[in-house]
Amino acid sequence: MRAQIRQAAKRVMAEHGYHGVSVEIILRTAGVSRATFYRHFANTDEVIDLILRDANDRLVELVVGAVHAAEGPQQKVEAGLLAWRRWCEDAGPLLRTIYAEMHDTQSLAHAHRLRAIDVMKAEFNRAITSLGRPPLDPLQVETFIVGIEYLGFRYLFGEDAPCEASWARTREAMLRLALGMLGGEREWGNARQLASLLGIRLD
């Protein structure tokens, strides 16, 4: 029953956003009584918090796991981007709400986004130092992550529907951002070779 209520609340949030969620709409969607709802959850915030925590934990799990499993710096970046894309596809209709509300300080999506960014900043620096490089300024890593979020939003919800051609353009922009924000002397000193390796056009 608890899982049934959570699934209903997830559908409600995807359709109405955090500020549009109410116990009444969840009850209708789940087909349960008010008493049943309150046996499992104290209020709507509790169930929405669990939904968003699950979504963000999954994002961190996928991206961090992919980055750690890849070998070199370029492979780590590419693996992280592909893991992010997979998370977006798995999130389904809830993703639009997360994107719409992640900057709204009154939405629970905002707090979970900040937590996910903090975890990923730390993990990116662990990956960097594991390659024998000095840690990056956290501001640079955060700028990279926020840039990826924006490019992802454009890819998913822009004028053109997501497709492989659109992903190729998005991927190139993401890799350029990665080289600029995360690259060191080695990458900047071999920009042409790296561009060729990563399939980036230097016009």
C-alpha positions, -999 to 999 in steps of 0.1 A, spaced: 0 0 0 29 24 8 44 17 -26 10 23 -43 7 57 -26 42 66 -36 35 57 -72 4 78 -72 21 107 -56 49 105 -83 23 107 -110 6 136 -93 38 155 -89 48 148 -125 14 163 -136 9 191 -112 43 200 -97 53 202 -61 30 231 -53 0 213 -70 3 182 -49 -24 176 -23 -36 147 -2 -69 148 -20 -54 143 -55 -31 116 -43 -61 98 -27 -80 99 -60 -50 88 -80 -41 59 -56 -77 49 -49 -71 48 -12 -88 64 18 -75 93 38 -70 71 68 -49 47 47 -27 75 35 -20 88 70 -12 53 83 18 54 59 28 91 56 25 121 79 18 145 50 24 152 13 59 165 19 70 132 34 60 111 3 73 137 -22 106 139 -3 110 102 -7 102 103 -44 128 131 -50 154 114 -28 150 82 -48 154 101 -81 184 121 -70 201 91 -54 196 72 -86 213 100 -105 243 100 -82 245 62 -83 245 61 -121 269 90 -128 293 82 -100 294 45 -108 300 52 -145 328 77 -138 346 54 -114 343 24 -137 358 42 -167 396 43 -172 410 76 -184 398 112 -180 381 114 -214 364 81 -208 352 92 -174 336 123 -188 319 104 -216 307 77 -193 293 103 -169 273 120 -197 259 87 -209 249 78 -174 231 112 -170 212 106 -203 201 72 -190 189 87 -158 168 112 -177 153 85 -198 145 64 -167 130 94 -148 102 97 -173 75 124 -168 88 134 -134 119 148 -151 101 179 -164 89 188 -129 124 183 -114 138 206 -140 110 232 -136 114 233 -98 151 227 -91 157 265 -88 126 271 -67 138 273 -31 102 265 -19 102 232 -37 117 200 -22 133 195 -57 157 224 -49 172 209 -17 177 175 -33 194 190 -63 219 209 -41 226 177 -22 232 158 -55 255 185 -67 275 184 -35 279 146 -37 289 148 -74 314 176 -68 332 155 -42 331 124 -64 344 142 -95 374 154 -74 380 119 -61 381 107 -97 405 135 -107 428 129 -78 428 91 -85 444 100 -118 472 117 -100 460 152 -106 454 180 -81 418 185 -71 398 211 -90 382 242 -75 347 231 -65 333 262 -83 347 249 -116 331 215 -110 298 230 -100 299 252 -131 304 221 -152 275 203 -135 251 233 -139 261 237 -175 254 200 -181 219 205 -165 212 234 -189 224 215 -220 203 185 -209 172 207 -205 177 221 -240 182 185 -254 151 171 -236 127 201 -237 139 224 -264 123 232 -298 135 199 -314 124 165 -300 152 144 -286 169 124 -313 204 111 -321 213 141 -342 202 164 -313 221 143 -289 253 145 -310 251 183 -309 244 183 -271 272 158 -265 297 180 -283 287 210 -263 290 190 -231 324 177 -240 336 213 -249 323 224 -215 341 195 -198 374 203 -215 371 239 -206 361 235 -170 377 202 -160 407 200 -183 442 207 -171 474 216 -189 475 182 -206 441 186 -222 445 223 -231 479 216 -245 465 188 -268 432 204 -277 434 194 -314 442 158 -307 415 156 -281 390 172 -303 397 146 -330 396 118 -305 362 129 -290 347 138 -324 345 175 -317 346 198 -348 370 226 -346 358 250 -374 
